[in-house]
């Protein structure tokens, strides 16, 4: 899909220097930047196994009780994280 964006002169100059330095096309750099931004800023969701665990009102009564503390290391830390 094609669409146009308007970029201020200072940013356009920086983009051109990046093109010259990297050998990538302007479009490739822009697409990569958008993809990286989306990856960092997309709304995250809990893993399905963890969501299923908490749907059970008494998970401690099931054989396959999930240790939710084990998932802590997989969760991002920092401001803006919505958990």
C-alpha positions in Angstrom: 0.0 0.0 0.0 1.4 3.4 -0.9 0.7 6.6 1.0 2.6 9.8 1.4 4.0 11.5 4.5 5.3 15.0 4.9 8.7 15.3 6.7 10.3 18.5 7.8 13.6 19.6 6.2 15.8 18.8 9.2 14.4 15.2 9.5 14.7 14.8 5.7 18.3 15.8 5.8 19.0 13.4 8.6 17.2 10.7 6.7 19.3 11.3 3.6 22.5 11.1 5.7 21.3 7.7 7.0 20.6 6.6 3.4 24.1 7.6 2.4 25.7 5.9 5.4 23.7 2.7 5.3 23.1 2.1 1.7 19.5 1.4 2.4 16.7 3.1 0.5 14.8 5.9 2.2 11.6 3.8 2.1 13.4 0.8 3.7 14.6 3.0 6.6 11.1 4.5 7.1 9.4 1.0 7.0 12.0 -0.3 9.5 11.5 2.6 11.8 7.7 2.2 11.8 8.0 -1.6 12.4 10.4 -1.1 15.3 8.2 1.6 16.8 5.1 -0.7 16.5 7.0 -3.5 18.1 8.0 -1.4 21.1 4.6 0.3 21.5 2.0 -2.3 20.5 -0.3 -3.3 23.3 1.0 -6.5 24.9 -1.1 -9.4 26.0 -0.6 -12.1 28.6 0.4 -15.6 27.3 -2.6 -17.8 26.7 -1.6 -20.3 29.3 -1.5 -17.6 31.9 -4.8 -16.1 30.9 -6.4 -19.6 31.1 -4.9 -20.1 34.5 -6.5 -17.0 35.9 -9.9 -17.8 34.2 -10.2 -20.7 36.7 -11.7 -19.3 39.9 -9.8 -21.8 42.0 -6.6 -22.6 40.1 -4.9 -24.1 43.2 -7.5 -27.0 43.0 -6.3 -28.2 39.6 -3.5 -30.6 38.9 -1.8 -28.4 36.4 -1.7 -25.2 38.5 0.5 -22.7 36.8 3.3 -20.9 38.7 2.6 -17.4 37.6 5.8 -16.1 39.2 7.7 -18.1 36.5 6.3 -15.6 33.9 7.7 -12.5 35.6 11.0 -12.7 33.7 9.1 -12.6 30.4 7.3 -9.4 31.2 8.8 -6.1 30.2 9.6 -3.6 32.9 9.4 0.1 32.9 7.0 3.0 32.6 4.1 2.6 30.2 3.8 -1.2 30.6 0.1 -2.1 30.9 -0.1 -5.3 33.0 
